[in-house]
Each structure stands twice: as C-alpha cells, then as structure tokens.
Amino acid sequence: MTLRSSEVEGVDLIILPPVRDLGDGFRVRRALPSAHRRMVGPFIFFDQMGEAVFRSGEGLDVRPHPHIGLATVTYLLEGEIHHRDSVGSVQPIRPGEVNWMTAGSGVVHSERTGAEARATGGKLFGLQAWVALPTAREETDPAFAHHEAHKIPFIDADGVRLTLIAGASDGLRSPIPTFSDMVYADIELTDGARYQLRAEHVERAVFIVSGEVEVLGQTGGFASGELVIFKPEAEIVLKAKGSARLMLIGGEPFPEKRHIYWNFVSSSLDRIEQAKRDWQDGRFAPVPDESEFIPLPKEQSSVPVRYP
C-alpha cells in the first residue's frame, strides 16, 4: 500500500490500496486498514470486491467465519451474494440493497453465490465495510437487518445522485440504525457535475470506484482506486471528468484505540485473545445447515484475512 502526494488544499492523505488476487479471477482492493491510516471515523475496514466475472458453475464461496465488536455493511453495484448467519438469517443481497450485520458479542456468517446465479454465471462488484462499535456497545447481541433499495434515501439533481447508505449527510438521514455518528454514501456524477464535500463530520474520505474527479479552483484531482482522506473542517468542490462514482465514508472518531486481528475488532486485546480461543474451541454459534468453516490463521498478523 502506497501514498500519493497532492497539491490539493484540505487533503490529508491519498492512499493507493493494493489489488489482491484471491484466485479464480476474484480480486479485492483493500483501502482500510492501512499502515498509513487505521480508521476513518468508525470505519476500520473497507474493501472493493471485484469486478469479477464468474462462468457458469462458478461463484463466491466465503465459508463460515466469526466476527466480534463491529458491524459489517455489504453494498453491491453488480451481482448477488447469498448471506447466512448464526442468528438464523438467510438473505440474498442485490445492487442498491444494504445488508447490515451487527456482530457485537459474536456472530458467524457465510457469503456465497446463490444457486441460480451460480448456474448462469455473471458479474460481482461491490463494497464491504466494517464499522467498529462504540466501547459501550461492543458486546451487544448479534443481529442482522436487510434494507431494500427503495427504502434507502437519495438526492438526484444537477447530474449528482447521492444515495445515503447509512448515517446522515446533505440533509438526508438513512433509516438504518447505527451506533455512532457516521456517513456512508454512494455518489454518482455525470460528466462535469459538481459535488460539494461539506464539513458535516470530523473525519471524511472518498474512495473513487470509477472515473476521475478534479477539485474546483485548485490544481489536482483523484483517480479510480484511490482513497482520499480529507482534513477536518476542509470543504472542497469535486467536479467529474467524465462520469465518476465515489463512496463517501466518515464520522466521529472514537476516543479509544481499536485493535484488529483477522475478523475480530475490539478496544481490548484480551477480548480478541478470548475470541481467538472461542473460535478454535468451537464456542461460537454455528451457521445452521453449514459444516464448513475458515480456521483461525496460523500466522500472527494484525491484518484481517477477510476472504479464504
């Protein structure tokens, strides 16, 4: 993971996340955590999944694995993922919909291509984020909620379509219950369209999914695959060079440090050690009707292993 310098006033860091090939043509671009920045607001993990193209009979197979101390947010741009978890949820997710899974004290889930999509083949492209929970809510009961696309608020004007996945921004508030101040938005821009990034949250970043944007009144811009982290209180206007798509993330930072190991997040190292022992010893509740699982990694790495 490397950094890129920028002349744009108000930019703190520009991170160029590496692309990791996980086999069968499936690639992820991991923007958070990085050696340069662990979190943006409550966001502690941010992956771009794909774009992958599966042939007939192929698909995604993320075997059951555990989480603590966070909420996972899955948002697709193309394709479908079939979610199953240890609280009994069985839910396909499609573009524009939102899966919000609160791990809290501990949850196990799998993510796979459903039977129908696997039979025909097709594309998979989307984002997955982890939102760390406040210290007082880290041990909350696990839960899962699916939100249909037509229930997610949006603004569509002057070549800008902003879909507010979670939190609050630009006069909108998402119906998805969250545990802390945050923003997570999908922003689509037509050629030449402008979006004003306001100082509504202490920490903010945009991940450029596709296209390029320049900064109005300044020299410099940002390109596809870059995570751009802004300074607190900075307000700039982004202008699309051709069509572009951005993901806006951010929120209030936590006062306590967060530790991350594999799929576990906590303010306590002891709690992470306990979660590791619990997974090794089979004390997490299983995903019904699934016998496979991802074992605890042998290597002692603080970088989460999100996919097998």
C-alpha positions, 0 to 999 in steps of 0.5 A, a space after each residue: 500500500 502506497 501514498 500519493 502526494 497532492 497539491 490539493 488544499 484540505 487533503 490529508 492523505 491519498 492512499 493507493 490500496 493494493 489489488 489482491 488476487 484471491 484466485 479464480 479471477 476474484 480480486 479485492 482492493 483493500 483501502 482500510 486498514 492501512 499502515 498509513 491510516 487505521 480508521 476513518 471515523 468508525 470505519 476500520 475496514 473497507 474493501 472493493 470486491 471485484 469486478 469479477 466475472 464468474 462462468 457458469 458453475 462458478 461463484 463466491 464461496 466465503 465459508 463460515 467465519 466469526 466476527 466480534 465488536 463491529 458491524 459489517 455493511 455489504 453494498 453491491 453495484 453488480 451481482 448477488 451474494 447469498 448471506 447466512 448467519 448464526 442468528 438464523 438469517 438467510 438473505 440474498 443481497 442485490 445492487 442498491 440493497 444494504 445488508 447490515 450485520 451487527 456482530 457485537 458479542 459474536 456472530 458467524 456468517 457465510 457469503 456465497 453465490 446463490 444457486 441460480 446465479 451460480 448456474 448462469 454465471 455473471 458479474 460481482 462488484 461491490 463494497 464491504 465495510 466494517 464499522 467498529 462499535 462504540 466501547 459501550 456497545 461492543 458486546 451487544 447481541 448479534 443481529 442482522 437487518 436487510 434494507 431494500 433499495 427503495 427504502 434507502 434515501 437519495 438526492 438526484 439533481 444537477 447530474 449528482 445522485 447521492 444515495 445515503 447508505 447509512 448515517 446522515 449527510 446533505 440533509 438526508 438521514 438513512 433509516 438504518 440504525 447505527 451506533 455512532 455518528 457516521 456517513 456512508 454514501 454512494 455518489 454518482 456524477 455525470 460528466 462535469 457535475 459538481 459535488 460539494 464535500 461539506 464539513 458535516 463530520 470530523 473525519 471524511 474520505 472518498 474512495 473513487 470506484 470509477 472515473 476521475 474527479 478534479 477539485 474546483 479552483 485548485 490544481 489536482 484531482 483523484 483517480 479510480 482506486 484511490 482513497 482520499 482522506 480529507 482534513 477536518 473542517 476542509 470543504 472542497 468542490 469535486 467536479 467529474 471528468 467524465 462520469 465518476 462514482 465515489 463512496 463517501 465514508 466518515 464520522 466521529 472518531 472514537 476516543 479509544 484505540 481499536 485493535 484488529 486481528 483477522 475478523 475480530 475488532 475490539 478496544 481490548 486485546 484480551 477480548 480478541 485473545 478470548 475470541 481467538 480461543 472461542 473460535 478454535 474451541 468451537 464456542 461460537 454459534 454455528 451457521 445452521 445447515 453449514 459444516 464448513 468453516 475458515 480456521 483461525 490463521 496460523 500466522 500472527 498478523 494484525 491484518 484481517 484475512 477477510 476472504 479464504 
